[in-house]
């Protein structure tokens, strides 16, 4: 069941990265790379298809030639890319979001290192 959860999370992450609408059904593929066999994959296939809103879920990487993959320890999971995928705009959006998170993290680190800021904090805040 852990493989089902991992595969579903990977598919949902790829869906978001590729810009698929949350309610839109996609095509996905799983290519087992470890000791996982087809029988184990088939046991939770329908469950994963429901959770990840997948139209088709195949176990052969050759099935989807426009798939974008992510690697798990036991398999490679892929989702078909939209026809008009704009990777540069996606990369730009991701880069901007990462930069913004980095700025916030640096700001909070600077506050925590500032002795004046820490002296103003109450004892309950310092213990956290």
GIHUJO-V153924 format. One record per pair of residues at least 12 apart in sequence whose ideal C-beta (glycine too) atoms are under 7 Angstrom apart, sorted by the first residue. I is the first residue (numbers start at 1). J is the second residue. If there is no record, write none. Layout:
i & j
I & J
I & J
This chain:
i & j
1 & 44
3 & 36
3 & 74
4 & 44
4 & 47
4 & 48
6 & 72
7 & 30
7 & 48
7 & 77
8 & 48
8 & 51
8 & 52
10 & 70
10 & 72
10 & 77
11 & 28
11 & 52
11 & 54
11 & 77
11 & 79
12 & 52
13 & 70
14 & 68
14 & 70
14 & 79
15 & 79
17 & 90
18 & 68
18 & 79
18 & 81
18 & 82
18 & 85
19 & 82
19 & 90
20 & 82
23 & 53
25 & 53
25 & 54
25 & 55
26 & 53
26 & 54
26 & 55
26 & 79
26 & 80
27 & 55
27 & 56
27 & 64
27 & 80
28 & 52
28 & 54
28 & 57
28 & 77
28 & 78
28 & 79
29 & 58
29 & 60
29 & 61
29 & 63
29 & 64
29 & 67
29 & 78
30 & 57
30 & 59
30 & 75
30 & 77
31 & 61
31 & 75
31 & 76
32 & 59
32 & 74
32 & 75
33 & 74
33 & 75
33 & 76
34 & 73
34 & 74
34 & 75
36 & 74
36 & 75
38 & 59
41 & 59
45 & 57
61 & 76
61 & 78
64 & 78
64 & 80
66 & 80
66 & 81
67 & 79
67 & 80
67 & 81
68 & 81
